[in-house]
Amino acid sequence: MAPLATAGVLMVLVNIGFLVAGAMLTLFSLSLESSGWADC
């Protein structure tokens, strides 16, 4: 594969990873707040 294509695939994978991590963090904080563990 060309270096540019490899870099593009890596960028897409990194972006998907950030989206998944953000969604998991949001769901985790929401579940914590709904269960009463969060003090805010």
N, C-alpha and C positions, 0 to 999 in steps of 0.2 A: 504493500500500500504506500501511497505517497505520504510524505510527512504532513502535508496540509490536511489530508483526509484523516490521518491518525489523530492529529490535534483536534479536528472538528468532532470526531467521535468521543474523544476524551472530554471535551468541553460539554457535550450533550450529556454524557454520563455524570459529570460533576454537577450539572444543573439539575438533573433528575434526582441525584442524591440529596442536594440541598432542599428541593421541594419535598421529598419524602421525609427528611429530617424535620423540616418546619411543620409539616402536617402532624407527625408523631408528637412533636413537642407541644403543639397546640392542643391536640386531643388529650395528652397526658396532663397538661395544666388544667384543662377543663374538667377532667375526671377528678383531679385533686380538689378543685374548688367545689364541685358538686358533692363530694364525699365529706367535705368539711375539714380537710387536712391543711388547706391554705389559711393563713391568718389575715389575708387582705380581702 
